Amino acid sequence: MPDIDQPTQTELEAAAFRRLVQHLRERNDVQNIDLMNMAGFCRNCLSKWYRAAAEEKGIPLSDPDAREIIYGMPYKEWQAKYQKEASAEQKAKFAAANPGH
């Protein structure tokens, strides 16, 4: 592995994160429950991690504002445009993998 200084590593990580967020915005056909069932995280998880990171830096950020950063629009708008009702199979898989969630 190449020797990368900390500022450059942070820049690379930030660029990869921005690309991930852009990719998820472009792939609005992929439902959050699919992401949760396949990868164990979803857009909402990313927004919560973003908000937590902001709070660690002393930057107040509400959940709706953090979600808008990740979704590229207000969450309610994204839900209305793209969210589909989860199938019984999707719900069962989610419940089995995330008891009590």
C-alpha positions in Angstrom: 0.0 0.0 0.0 1.4 3.4 -0.9 2.4 5.8 1.9 -0.3 8.5 1.8 -0.2 11.4 4.2 -3.3 12.1 6.4 -4.6 15.2 4.5 -4.4 13.4 1.2 -6.1 10.3 2.7 -8.9 12.5 4.0 -9.3 14.1 0.6 -9.5 10.7 -1.1 -12.0 9.4 1.4 -14.1 12.5 0.9 -14.0 12.1 -2.8 -15.0 8.4 -2.5 -17.9 9.4 -0.2 -19.1 12.1 -2.6 -19.0 9.6 -5.4 -21.0 7.1 -3.3 -23.6 9.7 -2.5 -23.9 10.7 -6.2 -24.2 7.0 -7.2 -27.0 6.5 -4.7 -28.8 9.6 -6.0 -28.5 8.3 -9.6 -29.7 4.8 -8.5 -33.1 5.9 -7.0 -34.4 2.6 -8.4 -32.5 0.8 -5.6 -34.7 0.9 -2.5 -33.3 1.4 1.0 -34.7 -1.9 2.1 -32.7 -3.6 -0.7 -29.5 -1.8 0.5 -30.2 -2.8 4.1 -30.9 -6.4 3.1 -27.8 -6.7 0.9 -25.3 -4.4 2.6 -26.6 -3.7 6.1 -26.8 0.1 5.6 -28.9 2.5 3.5 -29.2 6.2 2.6 -30.7 6.9 6.0 -27.7 5.3 7.7 -25.4 7.5 5.7 -27.4 10.6 6.7 -27.2 9.6 10.4 -23.4 9.0 10.1 -23.1 12.4 8.4 -25.1 14.1 11.1 -23.1 12.4 13.9 -19.8 13.5 12.2 -21.1 17.1 12.0 -22.1 17.0 15.7 -18.6 15.7 16.6 -17.3 18.9 15.0 -19.8 21.0 16.9 -21.9 21.7 13.9 -25.6 21.3 14.6 -27.4 19.4 11.8 -30.9 18.1 12.0 -31.9 14.6 10.7 -34.0 16.2 7.9 -31.1 18.4 6.8 -28.7 15.5 6.8 -31.1 13.4 4.8 -31.4 16.2 2.2 -27.7 16.3 1.9 -27.6 12.5 1.1 -30.8 12.3 -1.0 -30.2 15.5 -2.9 -33.8 16.6 -2.0 -36.1 16.6 1.0 -36.7 13.1 2.2 -40.5 13.3 1.9 -40.0 14.4 -1.8 -37.7 11.4 -2.5 -40.2 9.0 -0.8 -43.1 10.4 -2.9 -41.1 10.1 -6.2 -39.1 6.9 -5.7 -40.0 4.8 -2.7 -42.1 1.7 -3.3 -43.9 -0.5 -0.9 -41.6 -3.3 0.3 -42.6 -6.8 -0.5 -43.4 -9.4 2.2 -40.2 -11.1 1.3 -38.1 -8.0 1.6 -39.8 -7.2 5.0 -39.2 -10.7 6.3 -35.5 -10.7 5.2 -35.1 -7.3 6.9 -36.8 -8.4 10.1 -34.6 -11.5 10.3 -31.4 -9.6 9.8 -32.4 -6.6 12.0 -34.3 -7.9 15.0 -35.9 -5.1 17.0 -35.2 -2.5 14.3 
